[in-house]
Each structure stands twice: as structure tokens, then as C-alpha cells.
Amino acid sequence: MSPFQLAAIFVVLVACGSWINARTARLPREVAMLLVGLAGALTLKAISRFEPGLAASAAAISAIDRIDFADTVLGYMLGFLLFAGALQVDLEQMRKRLVSISVLATAGVSASILVVGLGLWSAAALLRLPLSLPWALVFGALISPTDPIAVLATVRRGHLPKPLQVIMQGEALFNDGVGIVAFTSLLALAVGTGFESPTRLLGVVFIDAAGGLLLGLAAGVVAIRLMRAIDDFAVEVMLSVALCMGVYALAQALHLSGPIGVVGAGLLIGNESKHIVMSETTRVYLQNFWTMVDELLNATLFLLLGFEMLVVPFRIEEAGLALAAIALVLFARSLVVAPWAIFLGFRHRLRGAGVTLVWGGLHGALSLALALSIPRGPEKALILGATYAVVAFSMIVQGLTFGPLTASIKRASQ
């Protein structure tokens, strides 16, 4: 099966699944696609178990197994999804909440890594599972950042006050850069290839994030000037695509943060330029184009996330570790957001700020992509199983209940 044929199958499944969902359950699209993927994976597993000689199921499993999920997410989809998400964020409101966003995306992620890592290491020792402290910290690094793709999609459906909405969007857009750098450094420690000193690690994080942001902003300024010189919606949309892809690729080549780079470019284009250099026709086409890119890639990504259950090892003796991981991630999130929830409650009189920030801190495809990038070894199976359990719980349980939860909080506050 060629890559094009495989991609065609996934797009057909996304379209059909979305149509069925729109006609029946009307679940959030990313949750519906995840459930479709999980159902497909369970069906293929059942067929391979009871009809092992069936060629079609064997070919489907083999094709999914050959998909490099980590490369698909980090190398192709993430840049487009972050750029599309950044176009929708109110930059002026984000500036007002810059302190909260910055602390949650840096110190908050760091604190969560320690809490989750130490907790999972202790849980593994109690369960007599072979997971050392460095590997437990690797899990903490890949699971602590909130997933920008999942959070941005969920926030759009929530009944959120503007301060909470902006904080959750900003944190999700920027904390993945910190998490990826921490994950890379802790993975080097775990596999024995070296570890940077804390001071040097902070320097690497700063250079990686700040360099990526400056690159994105500089490229965004150039794109704005090019757009100002013309009035042609097709060319201006092309420029936005070139900006997204060019910044992400150049940042990777310069060893800077590609995700933060495209977020900076997207924020600038979405807020500074559309009211200055774009005609109404261009604004409409640009918004509609990137909305479709966001919806299609988002749905495809979560469908693929469901099918990835085929390659994630699950063993009954590791179920306790998976449950412990879910509890630890929620506990760490509660500790991290508690000071900001108290502040927002007093400053803006927001009821339920803590519950909203905790329950809306979703984890998704980015965490699984990082887990799948870990080199083969006994620890990888433990981390993969725990990661998938947290992601599935986050997307299905938290994702399905977040909208009703925020709606009930809003009614209670009126």
C-alpha cells in the first residue's frame, strides 16, 4: 500500500466518520475521530486473533505499523495546526496575561515534570516494575505540557471567560517548546549519552524558544510587507502557507523551536496584519482556508491516534502503573495551576477557575509522538502504555465533559 493510498483511506474514514457523527451523536470531532480509530483498532485486533489468516486485516495492521507517528506529528502536522490555532488567538488579550502564560509554560511545566516523574518512579517501585528515576522523569517531560492541538480545539467549544480562554490558549501554544527541550535532555540522561547541567539546560531552553519566536516574528513582518504590496487573496493565502512551512523548516535547520516559531508568525499575521493590510475578501478566504486545514488535519490526527493503539503494548500487570499515571498527571496539574486559580478568582471574580484549568489541561498526540520516539528497550513499553492511558483518558473523559462542566460553572455564576 503506497503512502498516497494510505492517506486516501484515512481521509475517507475522516469524512465518513464526521458525517455519521454529525447525523447522530454530534460529539466533539476530535473525540469522535479518536473513538472511530479505537473502534477500528479493536476490530482489527479481534479479526487478527480469531481469523489470523485473513490477508486484509494483516495488511491493514502492517500498514499502520509502518506509519512513523512521531515523524508525522512533529515533522508534518504540528506546524500547520499550531499556525492555524495561533491565527485565532487575540494577541492583545494574550499580552495582558503574559505573566500567567509565561510562568505556566516554563516553571509550571518544570514543576509538573518533577511531581509526575517522582510519583511514577515511586509507583513503579511499589508495583515492582523496572522503571528507573531518569526514565520516570522522561515520562514527566513528555506528558507535562498541555497538548496545543487538543486544548485549542476544546477551548473553542467551552463557555469560558476571556481571561481563562486566553491563558489556556497561550499556555498550550508555548509550553510544548519547553517540554520538548526537557524531554530531549532527560532522554539523553536516561540512555546514558550525557546530560546538560541545569544552568546550561535553561540556556538551551531560552535560546531555543526565544530564537524560534524571533524567527517567526521576523518572517511574519516580511510576509506582512509582501501582503501590503498587493490585493490578491490567492497570492496572500499562498504567502501564509509559505510563511508557516518556511518558518518551521528553517527553525528545524537552525536547531530552534519550530513550534514556537510558527506560533509567533501566526499570532502576528492573525492579529496585526488582517486589519491593516488585508481586504475583507482576503480575510475571509484566509480564515476559511486555515479553518479547513485545521479541521481536516485535526480530525485525521485523532483518527490516527486511535489506530495507534495497535502498536502500543498493553499488559494487565501494567494497568496499575497506567492508573497511577492518570492520577499523578491530574494531581501535578492541580498543584501547578492552584496559585493562578486563586489569583484569577480574586482578581476577576471567576468561579471554578481551578477546575477549568485542571480539567482543560488536555494531553494528546504530541505526548504520544514523543513517547514513540524513545529508543527500543524495556522502559519504552511501560512509558508507551502509561502515555496512551493518560491521552485516552484526557481526550475521552476530560474532552467529553469539559463543555458541560464549563457550561454548568457559567450558569452557577450568573
Secondary structure as a PSIPRED ss2 file (coil, helix, strand):
# PSIPRED VFORMAT (PSIPRED V4.0)

   1 M C   1.000  0.000  0.000
   2 S C   1.000  0.000  0.000
   3 P H   0.000  1.000  0.000
   4 F H   0.000  1.000  0.000
   5 Q H   0.000  1.000  0.000
   6 L H   0.000  1.000  0.000
   7 A H   0.000  1.000  0.000
   8 A H   0.000  1.000  0.000
   9 I H   0.000  1.000  0.000
  10 F H   0.000  1.000  0.000
  11 V H   0.000  1.000  0.000
  12 V H   0.000  1.000  0.000
  13 L H   0.000  1.000  0.000
  14 V H   0.000  1.000  0.000
  15 A H   0.000  1.000  0.000
  16 C H   0.000  1.000  0.000
  17 G H   0.000  1.000  0.000
  18 S H   0.000  1.000  0.000
  19 W H   0.000  1.000  0.000
  20 I H   0.000  1.000  0.000
  21 N H   0.000  1.000  0.000
  22 A H   0.000  1.000  0.000
  23 R H   0.000  1.000  0.000
  24 T C   1.000  0.000  0.000
  25 A C   1.000  0.000  0.000
  26 R C   1.000  0.000  0.000
  27 L C   1.000  0.000  0.000
  28 P C   1.000  0.000  0.000
  29 R H   0.000  1.000  0.000
  30 E H   0.000  1.000  0.000
  31 V H   0.000  1.000  0.000
  32 A H   0.000  1.000  0.000
  33 M H   0.000  1.000  0.000
  34 L H   0.000  1.000  0.000
  35 L H   0.000  1.000  0.000
  36 V H   0.000  1.000  0.000
  37 G H   0.000  1.000  0.000
  38 L H   0.000  1.000  0.000
  39 A H   0.000  1.000  0.000
  40 G H   0.000  1.000  0.000
  41 A H   0.000  1.000  0.000
  42 L H   0.000  1.000  0.000
  43 T H   0.000  1.000  0.000
  44 L H   0.000  1.000  0.000
  45 K H   0.000  1.000  0.000
  46 A H   0.000  1.000  0.000
  47 I H   0.000  1.000  0.000
  48 S H   0.000  1.000  0.000
  49 R H   0.000  1.000  0.000
  50 F H   0.000  1.000  0.000
  51 E C   1.000  0.000  0.000
  52 P C   1.000  0.000  0.000
  53 G C   1.000  0.000  0.000
  54 L C   1.000  0.000  0.000
  55 A H   0.000  1.000  0.000
  56 A H   0.000  1.000  0.000
  57 S H   0.000  1.000  0.000
  58 A H   0.000  1.000  0.000
  59 A H   0.000  1.000  0.000
  60 A H   0.000  1.000  0.000
  61 I H   0.000  1.000  0.000
  62 S H   0.000  1.000  0.000
  63 A H   0.000  1.000  0.000
  64 I H   0.000  1.000  0.000
  65 D H   0.000  1.000  0.000
  66 R H   0.000  1.000  0.000
  67 I C   1.000  0.000  0.000
  68 D C   1.000  0.000  0.000
  69 F H   0.000  1.000  0.000
  70 A H   0.000  1.000  0.000
  71 D H   0.000  1.000  0.000
  72 T H   0.000  1.000  0.000
  73 V H   0.000  1.000  0.000
  74 L H   0.000  1.000  0.000
  75 G H   0.000  1.000  0.000
  76 Y H   0.000  1.000  0.000
  77 M H   0.000  1.000  0.000
  78 L H   0.000  1.000  0.000
  79 G H   0.000  1.000  0.000
  80 F H   0.000  1.000  0.000
  81 L H   0.000  1.000  0.000
  82 L H   0.000  1.000  0.000
  83 F H   0.000  1.000  0.000
  84 A H   0.000  1.000  0.000
  85 G H   0.000  1.000  0.000
  86 A H   0.000  1.000  0.000
  87 L C   1.000  0.000  0.000
  88 Q C   1.000  0.000  0.000
  89 V C   1.000  0.000  0.000
  90 D C   1.000  0.000  0.000
  91 L H   0.000  1.000  0.000
  92 E H   0.000  1.000  0.000
  93 Q H   0.000  1.000  0.000
  94 M H   0.000  1.000  0.000
  95 R H   0.000  1.000  0.000
  96 K H   0.000  1.000  0.000
  97 R C   1.000  0.000  0.000
  98 L H   0.000  1.000  0.000
  99 V H   0.000  1.000  0.000
 100 S H   0.000  1.000  0.000
 101 I H   0.000  1.000  0.000
 102 S H   0.000  1.000  0.000
 103 V H   0.000  1.000  0.000
 104 L H   0.000  1.000  0.000
 105 A H   0.000  1.000  0.000
 106 T H   0.000  1.000  0.000
 107 A H   0.000  1.000  0.000
 108 G H   0.000  1.000  0.000
 109 V H   0.000  1.000  0.000
 110 S H   0.000  1.000  0.000
 111 A H   0.000  1.000  0.000
 112 S H   0.000  1.000  0.000
 113 I H   0.000  1.000  0.000
 114 L H   0.000  1.000  0.000
 115 V H   0.000  1.000  0.000
 116 V H   0.000  1.000  0.000
 117 G H   0.000  1.000  0.000
 118 L H   0.000  1.000  0.000
 119 G H   0.000  1.000  0.000
 120 L H   0.000  1.000  0.000
 121 W H   0.000  1.000  0.000
 122 S H   0.000  1.000  0.000
 123 A H   0.000  1.000  0.000
 124 A H   0.000  1.000  0.000
 125 A H   0.000  1.000  0.000
 126 L H   0.000  1.000  0.000
 127 L C   1.000  0.000  0.000
 128 R C   1.000  0.000  0.000
 129 L C   1.000  0.000  0.000
 130 P C   1.000  0.000  0.000
 131 L C   1.000  0.000  0.000
 132 S C   1.000  0.000  0.000
 133 L H   0.000  1.000  0.000
 134 P H   0.000  1.000  0.000
 135 W H   0.000  1.000  0.000
 136 A H   0.000  1.000  0.000
 137 L H   0.000  1.000  0.000
 138 V H   0.000  1.000  0.000
 139 F H   0.000  1.000  0.000
 140 G H   0.000  1.000  0.000
 141 A H   0.000  1.000  0.000
 142 L H   0.000  1.000  0.000
 143 I H   0.000  1.000  0.000
 144 S C   1.000  0.000  0.000
 145 P C   1.000  0.000  0.000
 146 T C   1.000  0.000  0.000
 147 D C   1.000  0.000  0.000
 148 P H   0.000  1.000  0.000
 149 I H   0.000  1.000  0.000
 150 A H   0.000  1.000  0.000
 151 V H   0.000  1.000  0.000
 152 L H   0.000  1.000  0.000
 153 A H   0.000  1.000  0.000
 154 T H   0.000  1.000  0.000
 155 V H   0.000  1.000  0.000
 156 R H   0.000  1.000  0.000
 157 R H   0.000  1.000  0.000
 158 G C   1.000  0.000  0.000
 159 H C   1.000  0.000  0.000
 160 L C   1.000  0.000  0.000
 161 P C   1.000  0.000  0.000
 162 K H   0.000  1.000  0.000
 163 P H   0.000  1.000  0.000
 164 L H   0.000  1.000  0.000
 165 Q H   0.000  1.000  0.000
 166 V H   0.000  1.000  0.000
 167 I H   0.000  1.000  0.000
 168 M H   0.000  1.000  0.000
 169 Q H   0.000  1.000  0.000
 170 G H   0.000  1.000  0.000
 171 E H   0.000  1.000  0.000
 172 A H   0.000  1.000  0.000
 173 L H   0.000  1.000  0.000
 174 F H   0.000  1.000  0.000
 175 N H   0.000  1.000  0.000
 176 D H   0.000  1.000  0.000
 177 G H   0.000  1.000  0.000
 178 V H   0.000  1.000  0.000
 179 G H   0.000  1.000  0.000
 180 I H   0.000  1.000  0.000
 181 V H   0.000  1.000  0.000
 182 A H   0.000  1.000  0.000
 183 F H   0.000  1.000  0.000
 184 T H   0.000  1.000  0.000
 185 S H   0.000  1.000  0.000
 186 L H   0.000  1.000  0.000
 187 L H   0.000  1.000  0.000
 188 A H   0.000  1.000  0.000
 189 L H   0.000  1.000  0.000
 190 A H   0.000  1.000  0.000
 191 V H   0.000  1.000  0.000
 192 G C   1.000  0.000  0.000
 193 T C   1.000  0.000  0.000
 194 G C   1.000  0.000  0.000
 195 F C   1.000  0.000  0.000
 196 E C   1.000  0.000  0.000
 197 S C   1.000  0.000  0.000
 198 P H   0.000  1.000  0.000
 199 T H   0.000  1.000  0.000
 200 R H   0.000  1.000  0.000
 201 L H   0.000  1.000  0.000
 202 L H   0.000  1.000  0.000
 203 G H   0.000  1.000  0.000
 204 V H   0.000  1.000  0.000
 205 V H   0.000  1.000  0.000
 206 F H   0.000  1.000  0.000
 207 I H   0.000  1.000  0.000
 208 D H   0.000  1.000  0.000
 209 A H   0.000  1.000  0.000
 210 A H   0.000  1.000  0.000
 211 G H   0.000  1.000  0.000
 212 G H   0.000  1.000  0.000
 213 L H   0.000  1.000  0.000
 214 L H   0.000  1.000  0.000
 215 L H   0.000  1.000  0.000
 216 G H   0.000  1.000  0.000
 217 L H   0.000  1.000  0.000
 218 A H   0.000  1.000  0.000
 219 A H   0.000  1.000  0.000
 220 G H   0.000  1.000  0.000
 221 V H   0.000  1.000  0.000
 222 V H   0.000  1.000  0.000
 223 A H   0.000  1.000  0.000
 224 I H   0.000  1.000  0.000
 225 R H   0.000  1.000  0.000
 226 L H   0.000  1.000  0.000
 227 M H   0.000  1.000  0.000
 228 R H   0.000  1.000  0.000
 229 A C   1.000  0.000  0.000
 230 I C   1.000  0.000  0.000
 231 D C   1.000  0.000  0.000
 232 D C   1.000  0.000  0.000
 233 F H   0.000  1.000  0.000
 234 A H   0.000  1.000  0.000
 235 V H   0.000  1.000  0.000
 236 E H   0.000  1.000  0.000
 237 V H   0.000  1.000  0.000
 238 M H   0.000  1.000  0.000
 239 L H   0.000  1.000  0.000
 240 S H   0.000  1.000  0.000
 241 V H   0.000  1.000  0.000
 242 A H   0.000  1.000  0.000
 243 L H   0.000  1.000  0.000
 244 C H   0.000  1.000  0.000
 245 M H   0.000  1.000  0.000
 246 G H   0.000  1.000  0.000
 247 V H   0.000  1.000  0.000
 248 Y H   0.000  1.000  0.000
 249 A H   0.000  1.000  0.000
 250 L H   0.000  1.000  0.000
 251 A H   0.000  1.000  0.000
 252 Q H   0.000  1.000  0.000
 253 A H   0.000  1.000  0.000
 254 L C   1.000  0.000  0.000
 255 H C   1.000  0.000  0.000
 256 L C   1.000  0.000  0.000
 257 S C   1.000  0.000  0.000
 258 G H   0.000  1.000  0.000
 259 P H   0.000  1.000  0.000
 260 I H   0.000  1.000  0.000
 261 G H   0.000  1.000  0.000
 262 V H   0.000  1.000  0.000
 263 V H   0.000  1.000  0.000
 264 G H   0.000  1.000  0.000
 265 A H   0.000  1.000  0.000
 266 G H   0.000  1.000  0.000
 267 L H   0.000  1.000  0.000
 268 L H   0.000  1.000  0.000
 269 I H   0.000  1.000  0.000
 270 G H   0.000  1.000  0.000
 271 N H   0.000  1.000  0.000
 272 E H   0.000  1.000  0.000
 273 S H   0.000  1.000  0.000
 274 K C   1.000  0.000  0.000
 275 H C   1.000  0.000  0.000
 276 I C   1.000  0.000  0.000
 277 V C   1.000  0.000  0.000
 278 M C   1.000  0.000  0.000
 279 S C   1.000  0.000  0.000
 280 E H   0.000  1.000  0.000
 281 T H   0.000  1.000  0.000
 282 T H   0.000  1.000  0.000
 283 R H   0.000  1.000  0.000
 284 V H   0.000  1.000  0.000
 285 Y H   0.000  1.000  0.000
 286 L H   0.000  1.000  0.000
 287 Q H   0.000  1.000  0.000
 288 N H   0.000  1.000  0.000
 289 F H   0.000  1.000  0.000
 290 W H   0.000  1.000  0.000
 291 T H   0.000  1.000  0.000
 292 M H   0.000  1.000  0.000
 293 V H   0.000  1.000  0.000
 294 D H   0.000  1.000  0.000
 295 E H   0.000  1.000  0.000
 296 L H   0.000  1.000  0.000
 297 L H   0.000  1.000  0.000
 298 N H   0.000  1.000  0.000
 299 A H   0.000  1.000  0.000
 300 T H   0.000  1.000  0.000
 301 L H   0.000  1.000  0.000
 302 F H   0.000  1.000  0.000
 303 L H   0.000  1.000  0.000
 304 L H   0.000  1.000  0.000
 305 L H   0.000  1.000  0.000
 306 G H   0.000  1.000  0.000
 307 F H   0.000  1.000  0.000
 308 E H   0.000  1.000  0.000
 309 M H   0.000  1.000  0.000
 310 L H   0.000  1.000  0.000
 311 V H   0.000  1.000  0.000
 312 V C   1.000  0.000  0.000
 313 P C   1.000  0.000  0.000
 314 F C   1.000  0.000  0.000
 315 R C   1.000  0.000  0.000
 316 I H   0.000  1.000  0.000
 317 E H   0.000  1.000  0.000
 318 E H   0.000  1.000  0.000
 319 A H   0.000  1.000  0.000
 320 G H   0.000  1.000  0.000
 321 L H   0.000  1.000  0.000
 322 A H   0.000  1.000  0.000
 323 L H   0.000  1.000  0.000
 324 A H   0.000  1.000  0.000
 325 A H   0.000  1.000  0.000
 326 I H   0.000  1.000  0.000
 327 A H   0.000  1.000  0.000
 328 L H   0.000  1.000  0.000
 329 V H   0.000  1.000  0.000
 330 L H   0.000  1.000  0.000
 331 F H   0.000  1.000  0.000
 332 A H   0.000  1.000  0.000
 333 R H   0.000  1.000  0.000
 334 S H   0.000  1.000  0.000
 335 L H   0.000  1.000  0.000
 336 V H   0.000  1.000  0.000
 337 V H   0.000  1.000  0.000
 338 A H   0.000  1.000  0.000
 339 P H   0.000  1.000  0.000
 340 W H   0.000  1.000  0.000
 341 A H   0.000  1.000  0.000
 342 I H   0.000  1.000  0.000
 343 F H   0.000  1.000  0.000
 344 L H   0.000  1.000  0.000
 345 G H   0.000  1.000  0.000
 346 F H   0.000  1.000  0.000
 347 R H   0.000  1.000  0.000
 348 H C   1.000  0.000  0.000
 349 R C   1.000  0.000  0.000
 350 L C   1.000  0.000  0.000
 351 R C   1.000  0.000  0.000
 352 G C   1.000  0.000  0.000
 353 A H   0.000  1.000  0.000
 354 G H   0.000  1.000  0.000
 355 V H   0.000  1.000  0.000
 356 T H   0.000  1.000  0.000
 357 L H   0.000  1.000  0.000
 358 V H   0.000  1.000  0.000
 359 W H   0.000  1.000  0.000
 360 G C   1.000  0.000  0.000
 361 G C   1.000  0.000  0.000
 362 L C   1.000  0.000  0.000
 363 H C   1.000  0.000  0.000
 364 G C   1.000  0.000  0.000
 365 A H   0.000  1.000  0.000
 366 L H   0.000  1.000  0.000
 367 S H   0.000  1.000  0.000
 368 L H   0.000  1.000  0.000
 369 A H   0.000  1.000  0.000
 370 L H   0.000  1.000  0.000
 371 A H   0.000  1.000  0.000
 372 L H   0.000  1.000  0.000
 373 S C   1.000  0.000  0.000
 374 I C   1.000  0.000  0.000
 375 P C   1.000  0.000  0.000
 376 R C   1.000  0.000  0.000
 377 G C   1.000  0.000  0.000
 378 P H   0.000  1.000  0.000
 379 E H   0.000  1.000  0.000
 380 K H   0.000  1.000  0.000
 381 A H   0.000  1.000  0.000
 382 L H   0.000  1.000  0.000
 383 I H   0.000  1.000  0.000
 384 L H   0.000  1.000  0.000
 385 G H   0.000  1.000  0.000
 386 A H   0.000  1.000  0.000
 387 T H   0.000  1.000  0.000
 388 Y H   0.000  1.000  0.000
 389 A H   0.000  1.000  0.000
 390 V H   0.000  1.000  0.000
 391 V H   0.000  1.000  0.000
 392 A H   0.000  1.000  0.000
 393 F H   0.000  1.000  0.000
 394 S H   0.000  1.000  0.000
 395 M H   0.000  1.000  0.000
 396 I H   0.000  1.000  0.000
 397 V H   0.000  1.000  0.000
 398 Q H   0.000  1.000  0.000
 399 G H   0.000  1.000  0.000
 400 L H   0.000  1.000  0.000
 401 T H   0.000  1.000  0.000
 402 F H   0.000  1.000  0.000
 403 G H   0.000  1.000  0.000
 404 P H   0.000  1.000  0.000
 405 L H   0.000  1.000  0.000
 406 T H   0.000  1.000  0.000
 407 A H   0.000  1.000  0.000
 408 S H   0.000  1.000  0.000
 409 I H   0.000  1.000  0.000
 410 K H   0.000  1.000  0.000
 411 R H   0.000  1.000  0.000
 412 A H   0.000  1.000  0.000
 413 S H   0.000  1.000  0.000
 414 Q C   1.000  0.000  0.000
